[in-house]
Amino acid sequence: MKVIIPLAGKGTRLRPHTLTVPKPMLRVAGKPVMDYVLDDVRKLGDVDEVIYITGHLKEAVELHARSAYPDMKASFIEQQVQDGTAGAVGLARSRVDQPVLIIFVDTIFDADLSVIKTSNDDGILWTKVVEDWHRYGVIVQDENGHMTKIVEKPSTPISKCANIGLQYIKNWKLLFDGIDHVMSQPKNKGEWYLTDAFQYMVEKGAKLKVAEAAGWYDAGQVDTIIATNGVMLSKGRARKPAGLTDCTIVEPVYIEDDVTLTGSTIGPNVSISEGTSITHSSVRDSIVGRLVKIESSVLGGSLVGDHAVISRVKGTVSMGEYSEARGTE
């Protein structure tokens, strides 16, 4: 099996952070979002190659993938024109000669990928039931649990089963036929969707099984990445150094070893990366990067980039790398 990971997007909903850091490399509970996915891929054990479709800040993505996962063969293809998910996956055609697992990495999922090994269907699409169905591509299925229809951002509630961007395609030849067909048509709402290629497959007789994921956690905008940070902490990513003094810790938190905390209250649901110092402050429900300095502040619901400086600030901030925020006395 091969794995295709499209991550060429600019992550505009997470600016200013994504101006300098690729969206898949933003950290949740001390770990880049893309690493949650790659760790699951590594556990499968029978992956011949991971094909990354890169674009924005591609050099950083490539360096991280090669250094953090040297045991997994990788190739990198740049998507120079942002024409949609079908166009992104289509770029991998020359490297695909077997079934593929396609994963979009702006979310973290909890799904049993081992079912791939025993599946006799043409593919598997993982879903999650949502209430805000109009924001997603939703899947309608028959009584046997196979997809009959998939619609991007429907205007009526034809289904609440959202496509979570995790899909296994056994019939890879028909997939690329579908992509060719989609890209020969006018764009759908301004782009060519991979989901339309799945619809083509079904109309040609393919059986695409619909499987529900146990969990699906968004990391695509500031409020959701902070919420997902809290979920990951509660699911086992929490940790704190031994010997912390002169501070109050409200679990769960993720605090790296060389963080300095003085006269401060930290937590709940806070992640703090290496080299950061927090003095006479309170921080909750936030993600704080590396080598940050926070003093005399009260923060909640904040996303703070590396090397930022915050002094005498009360409230919520979203600050990219090397930013400063200073309040008045």
KEKE-3310 file (N, C-alpha, C; in steps of 0.2 Angstrom, whole numbers, plus 5000, padded with zeros to 4 digits):
npx = (5004:5002:5003:4995:4997:4990:4996:4997:4991:4988:4983:4975:4965:4972:4981:4990:5000:5002:5009:5022:5024:5021:5004:5001:5012:5010:5009:5000:4997:5010:5015:5017:5004:5003:5011:5003:4995:5005:5011:5001:5001:5013:5012:5004:5013:5015:5017:5023:5027:5027:5018:5020:5010:5015:5017:5014:5027:5035:5048:5050:5041:5046:5059:5055:5048:5057:5067:5060:5054:5063:5063:5052:5049:5049:5042:5041:5030:5026:5012:5009:4998:4984:4971:4962:4957:4956:4965:4976:4978:4979:4991:5000:4999:5009:5017:5009:5005:4997:4985:4979:4981:4973:4976:4971:4978:4974:4966:4965:4963:4954:4954:4951:4963:4967:4957:4958:4966:4958:4948:4936:4931:4930:4935:4937:4928:4930:4920:4911:4898:4890:4883:4884:4882:4882:4894:4903:4908:4897:4891:4880:4873:4869:4859:4868:4879:4887:4893:4882:4880:4889:4891:4897:4896:4882:4865:4854:4849:4854:4862:4871:4883:4899:4912:4929:4941:4949:4953:4953:4958:4956:4954:4963:4965:4953:4950:4959:4954:4942:4947:4952:4941:4933:4942:4940:4929:4918:4924:4919:4910:4921:4933:4941:4935:4940:4931:4921:4927:4926:4912:4910:4917:4908:4897:4901:4900:4908:4911:4911:4915:4907:4914:4913:4922:4930:4934:4936:4945:4947:4959:4960:4958:4960:4951:4947:4959:4964:4954:4956:4968:4966:4958:4967:4976:4968:4967:4979:4991:4996:5008:5021:5035:5045:5047:5042:5040:5034:5023:5006:4998:4985:4978:4972:4989:5003:5019:5035:5052:5062:5055:5051:5043:5036:5028:5016:5000:4995:4985:4968:4971:4983:4997:5014:5029:5047:5060:5052:5047:5037:5030:5023:5009:4994:4988:4977:4968:4976:4989:5006:5021:5038:5052:5046:5041:5032:5024:5016:5003:4986:4980:4969:4962:4971:4984:5000:5014:5032:5045:5038:5034:5025:5018:5010:4996:4979:4967:4963:4974:4981:4995:5009:5025:5039:5032:5026:5017:5012:5005:4997:5003)
npy = (4994:5011:5028:5044:5060:5075:5091:5105:5117:5134:5137:5148:5151:5150:5160:5172:5162:5152:5159:5157:5144:5128:5123:5109:5107:5114:5113:5101:5097:5096:5090:5089:5091:5083:5073:5065:5058:5052:5043:5034:5029:5023:5012:5003:4996:4990:4999:5005:5017:5035:5048:5064:5078:5094:5112:5126:5133:5122:5117:5116:5106:5095:5093:5090:5078:5070:5070:5066:5054:5044:5031:5028:5027:5041:5053:5068:5080:5094:5104:5116:5124:5128:5119:5111:5097:5085:5088:5089:5075:5069:5072:5063:5052:5045:5038:5029:5012:5003:4999:5013:5024:5038:5053:5068:5081:5091:5087:5077:5060:5046:5031:5014:5008:4995:4988:4989:4978:4967:4970:4968:4977:4990:5001:5011:5024:5035:5042:5054:5058:5073:5089:5101:5099:5106:5112:5103:5089:5077:5060:5049:5033:5016:5002:4992:4998:5005:5018:5029:5042:5057:5073:5090:5102:5103:5110:5106:5094:5081:5071:5067:5062:5066:5067:5063:5065:5054:5041:5025:5017:5004:5000:5008:5011:5015:5025:5035:5036:5042:5054:5060:5061:5071:5082:5085:5092:5107:5117:5113:5123:5131:5123:5107:5093:5079:5071:5071:5062:5050:5049:5047:5034:5026:5027:5020:5008:5004:4998:5007:5006:5013:5019:5022:5034:5033:5045:5062:5076:5093:5103:5115:5129:5143:5142:5128:5121:5123:5118:5104:5102:5101:5089:5080:5080:5075:5062:5056:5062:5071:5078:5083:5091:5084:5090:5103:5119:5133:5136:5133:5119:5115:5101:5094:5095:5099:5100:5104:5099:5109:5121:5136:5141:5153:5159:5157:5151:5137:5129:5122:5112:5116:5118:5119:5123:5119:5129:5140:5154:5158:5170:5176:5174:5169:5155:5147:5134:5135:5135:5136:5141:5138:5145:5156:5171:5175:5187:5193:5192:5187:5174:5166:5153:5155:5155:5154:5159:5153:5161:5172:5187:5192:5203:5210:5207:5204:5192:5185:5179:5178:5175:5176:5169:5177:5188:5203:5208:5220:5226:5240:5247)
npz = (5000:4997:5003:5002:5006:5006:5008:5004:5006:5012:5024:5029:5038:5050:5051:5060:5062:5052:5042:5044:5049:5043:5041:5045:5054:5065:5083:5094:5110:5112:5100:5082:5072:5060:5064:5072:5063:5055:5064:5066:5053:5052:5061:5054:5046:5033:5023:5008:5003:5007:5000:4998:4995:4992:4995:5001:5011:5009:5010:5024:5028:5021:5027:5040:5038:5033:5043:5055:5052:5046:5043:5035:5018:5007:4996:4987:4980:4972:4973:4962:4958:4966:4964:4970:4979:4971:4961:4968:4973:4961:4956:4961:4953:4945:4954:4960:4960:4966:4979:4989:5003:5008:5016:5024:5033:5042:5052:5067:5069:5076:5072:5067:5057:5054:5048:5035:5030:5029:5021:5008:4999:4987:4992:5007:5016:5029:5041:5052:5063:5062:5068:5062:5048:5036:5033:5028:5017:5015:5017:5010:5013:5008:5013:5016:5020:5011:5001:4993:4988:4988:4994:4993:5006:5008:5005:5010:5024:5019:5025:5040:5041:5040:5029:5034:5028:5027:5019:5011:4996:4987:4973:4964:4951:4945:4953:4949:4936:4939:4944:4933:4925:4933:4933:4920:4919:4922:4936:4953:4963:4963:4963:4960:4967:4976:4982:4972:4963:4970:4969:4955:4955:4962:4954:4943:4948:4959:4975:4990:5006:5020:5035:5052:5061:5078:5084:5079:5077:5075:5068:5061:5063:5075:5087:5086:5086:5098:5106:5102:5107:5121:5121:5116:5127:5137:5133:5135:5132:5141:5152:5164:5171:5184:5200:5200:5207:5216:5208:5202:5196:5186:5181:5165:5158:5146:5148:5144:5149:5151:5154:5163:5177:5187:5201:5196:5188:5180:5168:5167:5152:5144:5134:5134:5126:5124:5133:5137:5147:5161:5171:5186:5181:5174:5165:5154:5144:5132:5119:5120:5112:5108:5118:5123:5131:5145:5156:5170:5166:5161:5153:5141:5131:5120:5107:5105:5096:5093:5102:5105:5115:5129:5139:5154:5149:5147:5143:5128:5115:5099:5092:5081:5077:5085:5089:5098:5113:5123:5137:5147:5162)
capx = (5000:5005:5000:4996:4996:4990:4997:4999:4987:4991:4981:4973:4961:4976:4986:4997:5004:5004:5013:5029:5024:5016:4998:5002:5017:5008:5009:4995:4999:5018:5017:5015:4997:5005:5014:4998:4993:5011:5012:4996:5003:5019:5009:5001:5018:5015:5017:5029:5030:5022:5019:5018:5009:5017:5016:5016:5032:5037:5055:5050:5038:5050:5064:5052:5046:5063:5071:5056:5052:5068:5061:5047:5051:5045:5043:5038:5027:5024:5006:5010:4992:4979:4965:4957:4959:4957:4971:4982:4979:4980:4998:5003:4998:5015:5020:5004:5004:4994:4980:4982:4978:4973:4974:4971:4981:4972:4963:4967:4957:4954:4950:4955:4965:4968:4952:4961:4970:4953:4943:4936:4928:4934:4938:4934:4928:4929:4915:4909:4892:4891:4877:4885:4883:4883:4901:4907:4906:4893:4890:4874:4875:4864:4857:4874:4884:4891:4891:4878:4881:4893:4889:4901:4893:4875:4861:4849:4853:4854:4866:4875:4889:4904:4919:4934:4947:4953:4950:4957:4955:4959:4953:4966:4965:4946:4951:4962:4950:4938:4950:4953:4934:4932:4946:4938:4922:4919:4925:4913:4911:4928:4938:4940:4935:4942:4924:4917:4930:4922:4905:4912:4918:4901:4892:4904:4899:4913:4908:4915:4912:4907:4916:4913:4928:4928:4935:4938:4947:4949:4965:4961:4957:4962:4947:4947:4965:4965:4950:4959:4974:4963:4956:4973:4979:4964:4968:4985:4997:4997:5014:5024:5042:5046:5050:5040:5039:5032:5018:5000:4996:4978:4978:4978:4994:5009:5024:5042:5056:5066:5050:5052:5037:5037:5023:5010:4995:4995:4980:4969:4972:4988:5003:5020:5035:5054:5063:5047:5047:5031:5031:5017:5004:4989:4987:4973:4966:4980:4995:5012:5026:5045:5056:5041:5041:5025:5025:5011:4997:4981:4978:4964:4960:4977:4988:5006:5020:5038:5049:5034:5034:5019:5018:5004:4991:4974:4962:4964:4979:4983:5001:5014:5032:5043:5028:5026:5011:5013:4999:4999:5003)
capy = (5000:5018:5033:5050:5065:5082:5097:5111:5123:5139:5137:5155:5151:5149:5165:5173:5156:5148:5163:5155:5137:5125:5121:5102:5106:5117:5108:5100:5093:5095:5086:5092:5088:5078:5067:5060:5054:5048:5038:5029:5025:5019:5006:4998:4991:4988:5005:5005:5024:5040:5053:5071:5084:5100:5118:5132:5131:5115:5114:5114:5100:5090:5092:5087:5072:5066:5069:5063:5048:5042:5024:5028:5030:5047:5057:5075:5082:5101:5107:5123:5127:5126:5118:5107:5090:5080:5090:5087:5068:5067:5073:5057:5046:5042:5035:5024:5006:4998:5003:5019:5027:5046:5056:5075:5081:5096:5085:5071:5055:5040:5026:5008:5007:4988:4985:4989:4972:4962:4973:4966:4982:4994:5007:5013:5031:5036:5047:5056:5061:5080:5093:5107:5096:5111:5114:5097:5084:5072:5054:5045:5026:5011:4997:4988:5003:5007:5025:5030:5049:5062:5080:5095:5107:5103:5115:5102:5089:5074:5066:5070:5058:5070:5064:5066:5066:5048:5036:5019:5016:4998:5001:5014:5013:5018:5032:5040:5038:5047:5061:5063:5064:5077:5088:5087:5095:5113:5116:5113:5128:5135:5119:5100:5089:5072:5068:5070:5056:5045:5048:5044:5027:5023:5027:5015:5001:5003:4998:5010:5005:5019:5017:5028:5035:5034:5052:5066:5082:5098:5107:5120:5136:5144:5139:5121:5118:5124:5112:5098:5101:5099:5082:5075:5080:5071:5056:5052:5066:5075:5077:5088:5089:5083:5095:5110:5123:5141:5137:5129:5116:5112:5096:5091:5100:5096:5105:5101:5099:5116:5127:5139:5144:5157:5162:5156:5145:5134:5124:5116:5111:5120:5115:5123:5120:5120:5135:5145:5156:5161:5173:5179:5174:5163:5153:5141:5133:5138:5132:5141:5138:5137:5151:5162:5174:5178:5190:5197:5191:5182:5172:5160:5152:5158:5152:5159:5156:5153:5167:5178:5190:5194:5207:5213:5207:5200:5191:5180:5182:5174:5178:5172:5169:5183:5194:5205:5211:5223:5230:5246:5246)
capz = (5000:4997:5007:4999:5011:5003:5013:5000:5008:5015:5031:5030:5044:5056:5051:5057:5063:5046:5038:5045:5050:5039:5046:5048:5059:5072:5088:5098:5115:5111:5094:5076:5070:5055:5067:5074:5057:5053:5069:5064:5047:5054:5065:5049:5045:5026:5019:5004:5002:5008:4995:5001:4990:4996:4992:5005:5015:5007:5013:5031:5028:5019:5032:5046:5037:5032:5050:5060:5050:5041:5042:5030:5011:5006:4990:4988:4974:4973:4969:4961:4957:4971:4960:4973:4982:4966:4958:4973:4973:4954:4955:4963:4949:4942:4959:4962:4957:4971:4984:4992:5009:5007:5022:5024:5039:5046:5058:5070:5069:5080:5068:5066:5051:5053:5044:5028:5029:5028:5017:5001:4995:4982:4996:5013:5018:5036:5043:5059:5063:5065:5068:5057:5041:5030:5033:5026:5012:5018:5013:5010:5012:5008:5019:5017:5023:5005:4999:4987:4986:4993:4992:4997:5009:5005:5007:5014:5028:5016:5029:5045:5041:5037:5026:5038:5025:5028:5014:5008:4990:4984:4966:4963:4944:4945:4957:4944:4930:4942:4944:4926:4923:4937:4930:4913:4920:4926:4943:4958:4969:4962:4963:4958:4973:4976:4983:4965:4960:4973:4966:4949:4956:4964:4948:4939:4951:4964:4982:4994:5012:5025:5042:5057:5066:5085:5085:5074:5080:5070:5070:5056:5065:5081:5092:5086:5088:5106:5109:5101:5112:5127:5120:5116:5134:5141:5130:5137:5130:5147:5156:5167:5174:5191:5204:5199:5213:5215:5203:5203:5190:5185:5176:5162:5155:5143:5150:5143:5154:5153:5155:5169:5179:5193:5204:5190:5188:5173:5166:5163:5145:5142:5132:5134:5123:5127:5134:5138:5154:5163:5177:5189:5176:5174:5158:5154:5138:5127:5117:5120:5109:5111:5120:5124:5138:5147:5162:5173:5161:5162:5146:5140:5124:5116:5103:5105:5092:5096:5103:5107:5121:5131:5146:5156:5145:5150:5138:5123:5110:5094:5090:5077:5079:5086:5090:5105:5115:5130:5140:5151:5170)
cpx = (5004:5001:5001:4993:4996:4991:4999:4996:4990:4989:4979:4969:4966:4982:4985:5002:5007:5008:5021:5030:5019:5010:4999:5007:5015:5007:5003:4997:5006:5020:5014:5008:4999:5008:5009:4996:4999:5012:5007:4998:5009:5017:5006:5007:5019:5015:5024:5032:5024:5024:5016:5016:5010:5016:5018:5021:5035:5043:5054:5046:5042:5056:5061:5051:5052:5067:5067:5054:5056:5067:5056:5049:5046:5047:5039:5036:5024:5017:5007:5004:4987:4972:4960:4960:4960:4963:4977:4983:4981:4988:5002:5003:5004:5018:5015:5003:5001:4989:4983:4977:4979:4971:4976:4973:4980:4967:4967:4961:4959:4950:4955:4957:4967:4963:4954:4963:4965:4948:4942:4932:4933:4937:4934:4934:4926:4925:4914:4903:4893:4884:4878:4887:4885:4890:4906:4904:4903:4891:4883:4875:4868:4863:4863:4880:4889:4888:4887:4879:4885:4892:4893:4896:4886:4871:4855:4852:4851:4857:4870:4882:4895:4910:4924:4940:4952:4950:4955:4954:4959:4959:4956:4966:4958:4946:4954:4958:4945:4941:4951:4946:4932:4935:4944:4931:4923:4920:4919:4914:4918:4934:4936:4940:4936:4935:4920:4920:4927:4915:4906:4913:4912:4897:4895:4904:4904:4909:4913:4912:4912:4909:4916:4919:4926:4929:4938:4939:4950:4955:4966:4960:4959:4958:4947:4953:4967:4960:4953:4965:4971:4961:4962:4977:4975:4965:4975:4992:4999:5004:5017:5030:5041:5049:5048:5038:5037:5027:5012:4999:4989:4978:4972:4983:4999:5014:5031:5047:5060:5061:5051:5046:5038:5031:5017:5006:4994:4990:4973:4970:4977:4994:5008:5026:5042:5056:5059:5048:5040:5031:5025:5011:4999:4988:4983:4970:4970:4986:5001:5018:5033:5048:5051:5042:5035:5026:5019:5005:4992:4978:4973:4963:4965:4981:4994:5012:5027:5041:5045:5035:5027:5020:5012:4998:4985:4969:4965:4969:4980:4989:5006:5021:5035:5038:5028:5019:5012:5007:5002:5000:4996)
cpy = (5006:5023:5040:5055:5072:5087:5103:5117:5128:5140:5144:5156:5151:5155:5169:5167:5153:5152:5160:5147:5134:5122:5114:5101:5110:5111:5107:5095:5091:5091:5089:5088:5082:5072:5062:5055:5049:5042:5032:5025:5021:5012:5001:4993:4989:4993:5005:5012:5029:5046:5059:5076:5090:5106:5123:5129:5124:5112:5112:5107:5094:5088:5089:5080:5067:5064:5065:5056:5045:5035:5023:5031:5035:5050:5063:5078:5089:5102:5114:5127:5124:5125:5114:5100:5085:5082:5088:5079:5066:5068:5067:5051:5042:5037:5029:5018:5001:5002:5008:5021:5035:5049:5064:5077:5088:5094:5079:5066:5049:5035:5020:5006:5000:4985:4985:4982:4967:4964:4970:4971:4986:5000:5007:5021:5031:5042:5048:5059:5068:5084:5098:5104:5100:5113:5109:5094:5079:5066:5051:5038:5022:5007:4993:4992:5005:5014:5025:5037:5052:5069:5085:5100:5108:5108:5113:5097:5082:5069:5070:5067:5062:5066:5067:5067:5060:5043:5031:5017:5010:4998:5007:5016:5017:5025:5037:5041:5043:5054:5064:5065:5070:5083:5089:5091:5102:5112:5116:5118:5131:5130:5112:5096:5082:5068:5066:5064:5050:5044:5045:5036:5023:5022:5022:5008:4999:5002:5001:5010:5012:5016:5023:5028:5036:5041:5056:5073:5087:5102:5113:5127:5136:5141:5131:5118:5118:5119:5105:5097:5099:5091:5078:5075:5075:5063:5053:5056:5071:5073:5083:5086:5088:5089:5102:5113:5130:5141:5132:5126:5113:5107:5096:5097:5096:5102:5101:5103:5106:5122:5130:5143:5147:5160:5162:5150:5143:5129:5126:5117:5116:5116:5120:5120:5122:5127:5141:5147:5160:5164:5177:5180:5168:5161:5147:5140:5136:5133:5137:5138:5138:5144:5157:5165:5178:5181:5194:5198:5186:5180:5166:5159:5155:5153:5156:5155:5156:5160:5173:5181:5194:5197:5211:5213:5202:5199:5185:5183:5176:5177:5173:5172:5176:5189:5196:5208:5213:5228:5236:5243:5246)
cpz = (5000:5000:5003:5004:5007:5008:5010:5003:5012:5022:5033:5036:5051:5055:5057:5058:5057:5041:5038:5047:5046:5044:5049:5053:5065:5077:5092:5103:5114:5105:5088:5074:5065:5058:5070:5069:5055:5058:5068:5058:5048:5057:5060:5047:5038:5021:5015:5003:5004:5003:4997:4995:4994:4992:4997:5010:5015:5010:5020:5032:5026:5024:5038:5044:5036:5039:5055:5059:5045:5039:5036:5023:5009:4999:4991:4981:4975:4969:4968:4960:4962:4967:4964:4975:4976:4962:4962:4972:4966:4953:4957:4959:4947:4947:4962:4958:4961:4975:4988:4998:5008:5013:5022:5032:5043:5052:5061:5071:5074:5076:5068:5059:5049:5048:5037:5026:5027:5024:5010:4996:4991:4986:5003:5014:5025:5037:5050:5058:5066:5064:5063:5050:5035:5029:5029:5020:5016:5014:5015:5009:5011:5014:5021:5019:5017:5003:4993:4984:4991:4990:4997:4999:5006:5008:5011:5018:5025:5021:5034:5045:5037:5035:5030:5035:5026:5024:5011:5001:4987:4976:4964:4955:4942:4948:4952:4938:4933:4942:4938:4924:4927:4934:4923:4913:4923:4933:4947:4963:4969:4962:4961:4965:4972:4978:4977:4962:4963:4970:4959:4950:4958:4958:4942:4942:4957:4971:4987:5001:5017:5032:5046:5061:5073:5087:5079:5077:5075:5072:5064:5057:5073:5087:5092:5088:5095:5109:5108:5105:5118:5126:5120:5123:5138:5139:5131:5135:5136:5150:5159:5170:5181:5194:5203:5205:5211:5209:5205:5196:5190:5179:5171:5158:5151:5144:5148:5148:5156:5152:5162:5171:5186:5195:5199:5191:5181:5172:5169:5156:5142:5140:5131:5131:5126:5128:5136:5146:5155:5170:5180:5184:5177:5166:5158:5146:5132:5125:5116:5117:5112:5113:5120:5131:5140:5154:5164:5169:5164:5155:5146:5133:5119:5113:5102:5101:5096:5097:5104:5114:5123:5138:5147:5151:5148:5145:5134:5117:5105:5090:5087:5080:5080:5087:5097:5107:5122:5132:5144:5158:5173)
residu = (MET:LYS:VAL:ILE:ILE:PRO:LEU:ALA:GLY:LYS:GLY:THR:ARG:LEU:ARG:PRO:HIS:THR:LEU:THR:VAL:PRO:LYS:PRO:MET:LEU:ARG:VAL:ALA:GLY:LYS:PRO:VAL:MET:ASP:TYR:VAL:LEU:ASP:ASP:VAL:ARG:LYS:LEU:GLY:ASP:VAL:ASP:GLU:VAL:ILE:TYR:ILE:THR:GLY:HIS:LEU:LYS:GLU:ALA:VAL:GLU:LEU:HIS:ALA:ARG:SER:ALA:TYR:PRO:ASP:MET:LYS:ALA:SER:PHE:ILE:GLU:GLN:GLN:VAL:GLN:ASP:GLY:THR:ALA:GLY:ALA:VAL:GLY:LEU:ALA:ARG:SER:ARG:VAL:ASP:GLN:PRO:VAL:LEU:ILE:ILE:PHE:VAL:ASP:THR:ILE:PHE:ASP:ALA:ASP:LEU:SER:VAL:ILE:LYS:THR:SER:ASN:ASP:ASP:GLY:ILE:LEU:TRP:THR:LYS:VAL:VAL:GLU:ASP:TRP:HIS:ARG:TYR:GLY:VAL:ILE:VAL:GLN:ASP:GLU:ASN:GLY:HIS:MET:THR:LYS:ILE:VAL:GLU:LYS:PRO:SER:THR:PRO:ILE:SER:LYS:CYS:ALA:ASN:ILE:GLY:LEU:GLN:TYR:ILE:LYS:ASN:TRP:LYS:LEU:LEU:PHE:ASP:GLY:ILE:ASP:HIS:VAL:MET:SER:GLN:PRO:LYS:ASN:LYS:GLY:GLU:TRP:TYR:LEU:THR:ASP:ALA:PHE:GLN:TYR:MET:VAL:GLU:LYS:GLY:ALA:LYS:LEU:LYS:VAL:ALA:GLU:ALA:ALA:GLY:TRP:TYR:ASP:ALA:GLY:GLN:VAL:ASP:THR:ILE:ILE:ALA:THR:ASN:GLY:VAL:MET:LEU:SER:LYS:GLY:ARG:ALA:ARG:LYS:PRO:ALA:GLY:LEU:THR:ASP:CYS:THR:ILE:VAL:GLU:PRO:VAL:TYR:ILE:GLU:ASP:ASP:VAL:THR:LEU:THR:GLY:SER:THR:ILE:GLY:PRO:ASN:VAL:SER:ILE:SER:GLU:GLY:THR:SER:ILE:THR:HIS:SER:SER:VAL:ARG:ASP:SER:ILE:VAL:GLY:ARG:LEU:VAL:LYS:ILE:GLU:SER:SER:VAL:LEU:GLY:GLY:SER:LEU:VAL:GLY:ASP:HIS:ALA:VAL:ILE:SER:ARG:VAL:LYS:GLY:THR:VAL:SER:MET:GLY:GLU:TYR:SER:GLU:ALA:ARG:GLY:THR:GLU)
# end
